[in-house]
Amino acid sequence: MENQSSSVFDIVIWSGAALSLMGLAGLVWCILRVSRAKRANLDDDAMRNVLQSALPVNLGALFLSVIGLMMVIVGIFLA
């Protein structure tokens, strides 16, 4: 029985790690997008549009990372 519950917590831990990595990838994408826009020397309106389009992705990526890390911690504590 203990082996069964251990594998369930392993799934929680590894799926949390995968969510965290997806969130990290989203954050890297946002960083690259904004840094490309800064290097392009866009005017204020164009830069504002780039930042406004990157903001929801940034917040979603942060949310994924936090949820994934919480899953990892919960899986470790309950294992």
Chimera marker file (.cmm) of the C-alpha trace (Angstrom):
<marker_set name="trace">
<marker id="1" x="0.000" y="0.000" z="0.000" r="1" g="1" b="0" radius="0.5"/>
<marker id="2" x="2.837" y="2.365" z="0.793" r="1" g="1" b="0" radius="0.5"/>
<marker id="3" x="4.319" y="1.836" z="-2.661" r="1" g="1" b="0" radius="0.5"/>
<marker id="4" x="1.011" y="2.901" z="-4.251" r="1" g="1" b="0" radius="0.5"/>
<marker id="5" x="0.804" y="6.147" z="-2.266" r="1" g="1" b="0" radius="0.5"/>
<marker id="6" x="4.458" y="6.864" z="-2.918" r="1" g="1" b="0" radius="0.5"/>
<marker id="7" x="3.888" y="6.725" z="-6.672" r="1" g="1" b="0" radius="0.5"/>
<marker id="8" x="0.902" y="9.083" z="-6.373" r="1" g="1" b="0" radius="0.5"/>
<marker id="9" x="3.062" y="11.631" z="-4.585" r="1" g="1" b="0" radius="0.5"/>
<marker id="10" x="5.807" y="11.109" z="-7.155" r="1" g="1" b="0" radius="0.5"/>
<marker id="11" x="3.281" y="12.024" z="-9.847" r="1" g="1" b="0" radius="0.5"/>
<marker id="12" x="2.302" y="15.162" z="-7.908" r="1" g="1" b="0" radius="0.5"/>
<marker id="13" x="5.967" y="16.126" z="-7.464" r="1" g="1" b="0" radius="0.5"/>
<marker id="14" x="6.941" y="15.563" z="-11.096" r="1" g="1" b="0" radius="0.5"/>
<marker id="15" x="3.836" y="17.228" z="-12.517" r="1" g="1" b="0" radius="0.5"/>
<marker id="16" x="4.521" y="20.221" z="-10.253" r="1" g="1" b="0" radius="0.5"/>
<marker id="17" x="8.079" y="20.338" z="-11.531" r="1" g="1" b="0" radius="0.5"/>
<marker id="18" x="6.789" y="20.244" z="-15.111" r="1" g="1" b="0" radius="0.5"/>
<marker id="19" x="4.388" y="23.119" z="-14.388" r="1" g="1" b="0" radius="0.5"/>
<marker id="20" x="7.216" y="25.117" z="-12.850" r="1" g="1" b="0" radius="0.5"/>
<marker id="21" x="9.381" y="24.534" z="-15.913" r="1" g="1" b="0" radius="0.5"/>
<marker id="22" x="6.555" y="25.638" z="-18.214" r="1" g="1" b="0" radius="0.5"/>
<marker id="23" x="6.181" y="28.787" z="-16.129" r="1" g="1" b="0" radius="0.5"/>
<marker id="24" x="9.921" y="29.383" z="-16.326" r="1" g="1" b="0" radius="0.5"/>
<marker id="25" x="9.794" y="29.001" z="-20.100" r="1" g="1" b="0" radius="0.5"/>
<marker id="26" x="7.007" y="31.588" z="-20.237" r="1" g="1" b="0" radius="0.5"/>
<marker id="27" x="9.032" y="33.992" z="-18.130" r="1" g="1" b="0" radius="0.5"/>
<marker id="28" x="12.067" y="33.554" z="-20.403" r="1" g="1" b="0" radius="0.5"/>
<marker id="29" x="9.845" y="34.176" z="-23.422" r="1" g="1" b="0" radius="0.5"/>
<marker id="30" x="8.574" y="37.420" z="-21.863" r="1" g="1" b="0" radius="0.5"/>
<marker id="31" x="12.109" y="38.551" z="-21.047" r="1" g="1" b="0" radius="0.5"/>
<marker id="32" x="13.289" y="37.871" z="-24.591" r="1" g="1" b="0" radius="0.5"/>
<marker id="33" x="10.289" y="39.613" z="-26.139" r="1" g="1" b="0" radius="0.5"/>
<marker id="34" x="10.692" y="42.778" z="-24.061" r="1" g="1" b="0" radius="0.5"/>
<marker id="35" x="14.468" y="42.871" z="-24.494" r="1" g="1" b="0" radius="0.5"/>
<marker id="36" x="14.046" y="42.601" z="-28.283" r="1" g="1" b="0" radius="0.5"/>
<marker id="37" x="11.583" y="45.485" z="-28.156" r="1" g="1" b="0" radius="0.5"/>
<marker id="38" x="14.016" y="47.569" z="-26.092" r="1" g="1" b="0" radius="0.5"/>
<marker id="39" x="16.837" y="46.882" z="-28.550" r="1" g="1" b="0" radius="0.5"/>
<marker id="40" x="14.572" y="47.895" z="-31.449" r="1" g="1" b="0" radius="0.5"/>
<marker id="41" x="14.265" y="51.424" z="-29.982" r="1" g="1" b="0" radius="0.5"/>
<marker id="42" x="10.512" y="51.521" z="-30.468" r="1" g="1" b="0" radius="0.5"/>
<marker id="43" x="8.517" y="54.657" z="-29.827" r="1" g="1" b="0" radius="0.5"/>
<marker id="44" x="6.452" y="54.916" z="-26.652" r="1" g="1" b="0" radius="0.5"/>
<marker id="45" x="3.193" y="53.652" z="-28.138" r="1" g="1" b="0" radius="0.5"/>
<marker id="46" x="4.780" y="50.621" z="-29.786" r="1" g="1" b="0" radius="0.5"/>
<marker id="47" x="6.717" y="49.785" z="-26.610" r="1" g="1" b="0" radius="0.5"/>
<marker id="48" x="3.539" y="50.115" z="-24.559" r="1" g="1" b="0" radius="0.5"/>
<marker id="49" x="1.778" y="47.693" z="-26.934" r="1" g="1" b="0" radius="0.5"/>
<marker id="50" x="4.584" y="45.149" z="-26.575" r="1" g="1" b="0" radius="0.5"/>
<marker id="51" x="4.529" y="45.442" z="-22.782" r="1" g="1" b="0" radius="0.5"/>
<marker id="52" x="0.735" y="45.192" z="-22.653" r="1" g="1" b="0" radius="0.5"/>
<marker id="53" x="0.785" y="42.045" z="-24.767" r="1" g="1" b="0" radius="0.5"/>
<marker id="54" x="3.563" y="40.461" z="-22.678" r="1" g="1" b="0" radius="0.5"/>
<marker id="55" x="1.967" y="41.242" z="-19.312" r="1" g="1" b="0" radius="0.5"/>
<marker id="56" x="-0.784" y="38.559" z="-19.348" r="1" g="1" b="0" radius="0.5"/>
<marker id="57" x="1.737" y="35.918" z="-20.435" r="1" g="1" b="0" radius="0.5"/>
<marker id="58" x="4.085" y="37.051" z="-17.675" r="1" g="1" b="0" radius="0.5"/>
<marker id="59" x="1.370" y="36.814" z="-15.024" r="1" g="1" b="0" radius="0.5"/>
<marker id="60" x="0.232" y="33.428" z="-16.314" r="1" g="1" b="0" radius="0.5"/>
<marker id="61" x="3.793" y="32.132" z="-16.264" r="1" g="1" b="0" radius="0.5"/>
<marker id="62" x="4.263" y="33.342" z="-12.698" r="1" g="1" b="0" radius="0.5"/>
<marker id="63" x="1.000" y="31.640" z="-11.721" r="1" g="1" b="0" radius="0.5"/>
<marker id="64" x="2.113" y="28.360" z="-13.309" r="1" g="1" b="0" radius="0.5"/>
<marker id="65" x="5.450" y="28.530" z="-11.531" r="1" g="1" b="0" radius="0.5"/>
<marker id="66" x="3.856" y="29.192" z="-8.149" r="1" g="1" b="0" radius="0.5"/>
<marker id="67" x="1.266" y="26.428" z="-8.540" r="1" g="1" b="0" radius="0.5"/>
<marker id="68" x="3.963" y="24.006" z="-9.692" r="1" g="1" b="0" radius="0.5"/>
<marker id="69" x="6.239" y="24.813" z="-6.776" r="1" g="1" b="0" radius="0.5"/>
<marker id="70" x="3.324" y="24.442" z="-4.360" r="1" g="1" b="0" radius="0.5"/>
<marker id="71" x="2.578" y="21.016" z="-5.843" r="1" g="1" b="0" radius="0.5"/>
<marker id="72" x="6.208" y="19.989" z="-5.385" r="1" g="1" b="0" radius="0.5"/>
<marker id="73" x="6.229" y="21.129" z="-1.762" r="1" g="1" b="0" radius="0.5"/>
<marker id="74" x="2.908" y="19.452" z="-0.963" r="1" g="1" b="0" radius="0.5"/>
<marker id="75" x="4.071" y="16.230" z="-2.639" r="1" g="1" b="0" radius="0.5"/>
<marker id="76" x="7.306" y="16.226" z="-0.644" r="1" g="1" b="0" radius="0.5"/>
<marker id="77" x="5.554" y="16.929" z="2.663" r="1" g="1" b="0" radius="0.5"/>
<marker id="78" x="2.936" y="14.232" z="2.129" r="1" g="1" b="0" radius="0.5"/>
<marker id="79" x="5.337" y="11.595" z="0.780" r="1" g="1" b="0" radius="0.5"/>
<link id1="1" id2="2" r="1" g="1" b="0" radius="0.2"/>
<link id1="2" id2="3" r="1" g="1" b="0" radius="0.2"/>
<link id1="3" id2="4" r="1" g="1" b="0" radius="0.2"/>
<link id1="4" id2="5" r="1" g="1" b="0" radius="0.2"/>
<link id1="5" id2="6" r="1" g="1" b="0" radius="0.2"/>
<link id1="6" id2="7" r="1" g="1" b="0" radius="0.2"/>
<link id1="7" id2="8" r="1" g="1" b="0" radius="0.2"/>
<link id1="8" id2="9" r="1" g="1" b="0" radius="0.2"/>
<link id1="9" id2="10" r="1" g="1" b="0" radius="0.2"/>
<link id1="10" id2="11" r="1" g="1" b="0" radius="0.2"/>
<link id1="11" id2="12" r="1" g="1" b="0" radius="0.2"/>
<link id1="12" id2="13" r="1" g="1" b="0" radius="0.2"/>
<link id1="13" id2="14" r="1" g="1" b="0" radius="0.2"/>
<link id1="14" id2="15" r="1" g="1" b="0" radius="0.2"/>
<link id1="15" id2="16" r="1" g="1" b="0" radius="0.2"/>
<link id1="16" id2="17" r="1" g="1" b="0" radius="0.2"/>
<link id1="17" id2="18" r="1" g="1" b="0" radius="0.2"/>
<link id1="18" id2="19" r="1" g="1" b="0" radius="0.2"/>
<link id1="19" id2="20" r="1" g="1" b="0" radius="0.2"/>
<link id1="20" id2="21" r="1" g="1" b="0" radius="0.2"/>
<link id1="21" id2="22" r="1" g="1" b="0" radius="0.2"/>
<link id1="22" id2="23" r="1" g="1" b="0" radius="0.2"/>
<link id1="23" id2="24" r="1" g="1" b="0" radius="0.2"/>
<link id1="24" id2="25" r="1" g="1" b="0" radius="0.2"/>
<link id1="25" id2="26" r="1" g="1" b="0" radius="0.2"/>
<link id1="26" id2="27" r="1" g="1" b="0" radius="0.2"/>
<link id1="27" id2="28" r="1" g="1" b="0" radius="0.2"/>
<link id1="28" id2="29" r="1" g="1" b="0" radius="0.2"/>
<link id1="29" id2="30" r="1" g="1" b="0" radius="0.2"/>
<link id1="30" id2="31" r="1" g="1" b="0" radius="0.2"/>
<link id1="31" id2="32" r="1" g="1" b="0" radius="0.2"/>
<link id1="32" id2="33" r="1" g="1" b="0" radius="0.2"/>
<link id1="33" id2="34" r="1" g="1" b="0" radius="0.2"/>
<link id1="34" id2="35" r="1" g="1" b="0" radius="0.2"/>
<link id1="35" id2="36" r="1" g="1" b="0" radius="0.2"/>
<link id1="36" id2="37" r="1" g="1" b="0" radius="0.2"/>
<link id1="37" id2="38" r="1" g="1" b="0" radius="0.2"/>
<link id1="38" id2="39" r="1" g="1" b="0" radius="0.2"/>
<link id1="39" id2="40" r="1" g="1" b="0" radius="0.2"/>
<link id1="40" id2="41" r="1" g="1" b="0" radius="0.2"/>
<link id1="41" id2="42" r="1" g="1" b="0" radius="0.2"/>
<link id1="42" id2="43" r="1" g="1" b="0" radius="0.2"/>
<link id1="43" id2="44" r="1" g="1" b="0" radius="0.2"/>
<link id1="44" id2="45" r="1" g="1" b="0" radius="0.2"/>
<link id1="45" id2="46" r="1" g="1" b="0" radius="0.2"/>
<link id1="46" id2="47" r="1" g="1" b="0" radius="0.2"/>
<link id1="47" id2="48" r="1" g="1" b="0" radius="0.2"/>
<link id1="48" id2="49" r="1" g="1" b="0" radius="0.2"/>
<link id1="49" id2="50" r="1" g="1" b="0" radius="0.2"/>
<link id1="50" id2="51" r="1" g="1" b="0" radius="0.2"/>
<link id1="51" id2="52" r="1" g="1" b="0" radius="0.2"/>
<link id1="52" id2="53" r="1" g="1" b="0" radius="0.2"/>
<link id1="53" id2="54" r="1" g="1" b="0" radius="0.2"/>
<link id1="54" id2="55" r="1" g="1" b="0" radius="0.2"/>
<link id1="55" id2="56" r="1" g="1" b="0" radius="0.2"/>
<link id1="56" id2="57" r="1" g="1" b="0" radius="0.2"/>
<link id1="57" id2="58" r="1" g="1" b="0" radius="0.2"/>
<link id1="58" id2="59" r="1" g="1" b="0" radius="0.2"/>
<link id1="59" id2="60" r="1" g="1" b="0" radius="0.2"/>
<link id1="60" id2="61" r="1" g="1" b="0" radius="0.2"/>
<link id1="61" id2="62" r="1" g="1" b="0" radius="0.2"/>
<link id1="62" id2="63" r="1" g="1" b="0" radius="0.2"/>
<link id1="63" id2="64" r="1" g="1" b="0" radius="0.2"/>
<link id1="64" id2="65" r="1" g="1" b="0" radius="0.2"/>
<link id1="65" id2="66" r="1" g="1" b="0" radius="0.2"/>
<link id1="66" id2="67" r="1" g="1" b="0" radius="0.2"/>
<link id1="67" id2="68" r="1" g="1" b="0" radius="0.2"/>
<link id1="68" id2="69" r="1" g="1" b="0" radius="0.2"/>
<link id1="69" id2="70" r="1" g="1" b="0" radius="0.2"/>
<link id1="70" id2="71" r="1" g="1" b="0" radius="0.2"/>
<link id1="71" id2="72" r="1" g="1" b="0" radius="0.2"/>
<link id1="72" id2="73" r="1" g="1" b="0" radius="0.2"/>
<link id1="73" id2="74" r="1" g="1" b="0" radius="0.2"/>
<link id1="74" id2="75" r="1" g="1" b="0" radius="0.2"/>
<link id1="75" id2="76" r="1" g="1" b="0" radius="0.2"/>
<link id1="76" id2="77" r="1" g="1" b="0" radius="0.2"/>
<link id1="77" id2="78" r="1" g="1" b="0" radius="0.2"/>
<link id1="78" id2="79" r="1" g="1" b="0" radius="0.2"/>
</marker_set>
